[in-house]
Amino acid sequence: MVLENSELIIKTFQGLEDVLAQECRQLGFRDIEILNRAVKINGSLKDLYRANYFLRTAIKVLVPVFSFSARNDEELYDGIKKYDWLDVLDPSMTLAIECVLHSEFFTHSKFIAQKTKDAIVDQIRDRTKRRPRVDLENPDFRISLHITEDKIKVFLDSSGDPLFKRGYRIGLHQAPLNEVLAAGLLLIAGWKGKGNLVDPMCGSGTLLIEGAMIAHGLPPGMYREKFGFEVWNGFDQDLYSDVTEEDYHHDKFVAKIVGGDISQKNIRIARENLHRSSLFKKVELVNEAMETFVPPSGGGWMVTNPPYGDRLKMPEINNLYGSLGSRLKHFYKNYQAWVLSGNMSALKNVGLRPSFKKNLVNGSIPCLYSKYDLYEGSLKQSKRQ
């Protein structure tokens, strides 16, 4: 597949659209347009490779291939079958189909995926006497349908597995923070590796690893075993190699990245993930409760995602957030503290006035991302200095 000045749709999580757009600007992409949970650009095949390899807050990169109108199953089947699928899909490949529906004419995504699969398979079988198989777990080829009323848009998913599956996480934490969301939290906070970074409730270490990758200029795609575009017809290995060998400019990191957690299991998992990412020498871990964790001196960033209360009783979760607020006031001078929480009631117990708030979503949980500025002395004195 050859792309020149083609439209690319880059998907992300709700609330991270501006962050993703800024990443796109920094990579030099053209004609950037912010959409709902996505950013649109115009780009070449090299831009497609770069978007998958370098963007920290992208979930997947989609290539629009055709669109048509349909109001029933037969029209959908006929419209899908008109496209020359042998141009992009080999009969030996496995495939999976994703549907995003906002339509009164089509209401069952699984049935739409089945009908789309039938049209593709029937066309290829009629022409080659062979047929691709469906594999929902690990397909070679992914197709995405976006249906709004009677408008059907068909995309090829160039990413394969979602881009938050970086490839470095092997340990399973009870409530792991998604890698893309973690990177988004750090970029919203302005983390660029210019000071200390700490997470006193680090869990499996995702925020620390994403922070270390930013600090040391490591692209998020470097751990991936493969991308979807690598099996496409016309995959340009030399061009992709040029992308992976690009010099990702960054200054030498001289501060500290430190995480703590009360759970020995969580610390063990975080260490495993750090070894997997080859960042175990770049991050310090301590098996210590947030209530006794002391950050490095000199100020910096504290970014954390504390429990929301699904495994803690109401008094316990309120006490936890109260203790967090107390620690911030007494031990985090000259830090900016960023807290993501899906428990708005517990968050009030931090007892500090946030200077910035942003609505985000963690999984299916609406969350508030709050910034607390922590000064040496009074705010008025700090501003005067």
C-alpha positions, -999 to +999 in steps of 0.1 A: +000+000+000+014+034-010+002+065+009+009+100-002-010+129+015-036+104+027-060+111+056-051+093+088-073+090+118-054+086+151-076+075+180-070+083+217-089+084+250-115+110+259-098+141+272-064+134+256-072+149+222-053+181+228-023+162+241-023+139+210-026+169+187+004+186+204+024+154+199+014+154+162+027+190+159+060+181+175+064+153+150+058+177+121+025+162+109+003+183+086-033+195+086-040+185+122-077+185+131-090+175+166-120+152+166-139+134+193-114+109+209-092+112+178-070+135+157-070+136+119-039+144+099-028+141+063+003+120+059+025+097+039+034+061+044+063+072+065+040+093+086+019+063+092+049+044+105+061+073+126+026+078+141+025+042+153+061+042+166+064+076+183+030+088+195+026+082+232-011+090+235-023+072+204-044+040+207-045+031+170-039+047+136-066+041+110-065+045+072-098+053+055-102+031+024-138+037+012-173+047+023-208+041+011-244+043+023-266+015+035-298+011+055-301-027+058-280-059+059-282-066+022-270-031+013-242-034+038-231-067+024-232-054-012-213-023-003-185-042+014-183-067-014-177-040-041-143-032-027-113-052-041-102-069-009-075-089-026-057-056-031-050-055+007-058-089+021-041-122+013-064-153+016-039-169+040-044-142+065-066-142+095-088-111+102-109-094+128-136-067+123-144-039+148-176-019+146-184+015+161-222+022+158-243+053+160-272+044+139-309+036+140-305+013+110-278-009+125-278-017+162-259-049+168-221-046+163-215-084+164-240-090+136-225-062+115-191-076+119-204-111+109-220-096+078-189-077+069-168-108+073-192-128+050-189-102+022-151-102+024-147-140+026-173-146-001-155-123-025-121-138-019-133-174-020-152-168-053-120-154-069-093-176-054-111-207-040-094-199-007-107-179+022-093-160+051-102-171+086-115-150+115-092-147+146-105-124+173-075-128+196-045-124+173-055-115+138-031-107+110-054-080+096-078-057+114-107-038+097-127-010+115-162+000+105-176+033+117-214+036+111-232+069+116-269+065+106-267+052+070-231+063+064-205+035+065-168+043+066-143+015+063-108+018+078-078-004+079-062-006+113-025-001+108-016-006+145-027-042+150-029-046+188-039-013+204-008+009+209-012+009+247+001-026+246+037-014+246+052-048+251+070-042+284+043-052+309+043-088+320+031-086+356-006-083+362-016-057+388-051-057+402-059-023+387-032-014+362-031+021+347-033+020+309+000+030+293-015+055+270-034+072+298-003+072+320+017+089+292-012+114+288-011+122+325+026+130+324+023+151+292-006+171+307+015+177+338+043+190+316+067+163+325+097+165+301+125+150+322+135+183+338+132+174+374+124+146+399+094+124+392+078+104+420+047+081+425+042+071+461+015+046+451+031+032+420+013-001+417+029-020+387+050+011+379+034+022+346+037+059+354+073+055+363+081+035+332+063+060+309+081+088+327+115+072+323+108+066+286+100+104+282+131+114+302+155+092+282+140+098+248+127+063+243+098+060+217+068+039+229+069+016+199+104+003+206+092-026+227+065-038+203+071-071+185+050-061+155+025-036+141-004-043+119+011-026+088+040-050+087+018-077+070+002-052+045+009-055+008+036-030+000+052-029+035+084-009+030+110-025+054+137+001+045+114+030+051+103+015+085+139+010+094+146+046+087+118+055+112+131+033+140+166+047+136+155+083+138+174+104+164+149+111+192+164+143+206+165+147+244+188+162+270+206+141+295+184+132+324+201+141+358+172+140+383+155+110+400+125+088+392+113+071+424+082+050+432+069+034+463+041+010+472+029-006+504+024-040+486+054-063+482+036-079+453+032-046+435+068-037+439+079-072+426+056-067+395+070-032+390+105-045+391+097-072+365+082-046+342+112-023+346+135-052+337+113-060+307+117-024+296+154-023+304+148+007+326+155-010+359+187+011+365+168+044+357+140+040+383+142+035+421+116+015+439+109+012+476+084-011+494+070+016+516+036+031+524+026+065+510+023+077+546+060+073+552+074+078+516+097+108+514+104+122+479+139+134+467+147+170+477+148+197+451+111+196+440+097+182+408+066+163+398+045+139+419+020+120+397-001+093+411-033+073+406-045+063+441-072+036+448-108+048+440-124+028+468-135-004+451-115-025+475-115-001+505-143+008+529-155+045+530-136+055+562-104+038+548-105+055+515-112+089+530-083+085+555-060+075+526-068+107+507-065+127+539-031+112+546-020+120+510-030+156+514-011+158+547+021+143+532+019+167+502+017+197+526+046+186+548+070+167+525+066+179+489+077+215+490+084+228+455+067+199+439+037+200+417+014+172+427-010+156+402-037+132+413-060+111+391-091+098+409-124+083+401-137+090+436-147+126+438-159+124+474-126+110+486-106+135+466-121+163+487-102+148+517-069+159+501-077+192+517-058+213+492-072+237+465-063+225+430-048+250+406-060+229+376-086+203+370-093+181+339-120+155+333-106+122+320-118+086+318-099+056+332-114+025+316-151+032+320-147+053+352-151+091+349-121+107+367-108+141+378-072+149+372-061+176+398-030+197+402-018+209+435+010+235+437+032+230+468+054+259+478+082+265+503+065+291+525+034+310+514+021+312+478+025+350+480+062+347+490+068+321+463+053+343+435+073+373+448+106+353+446 
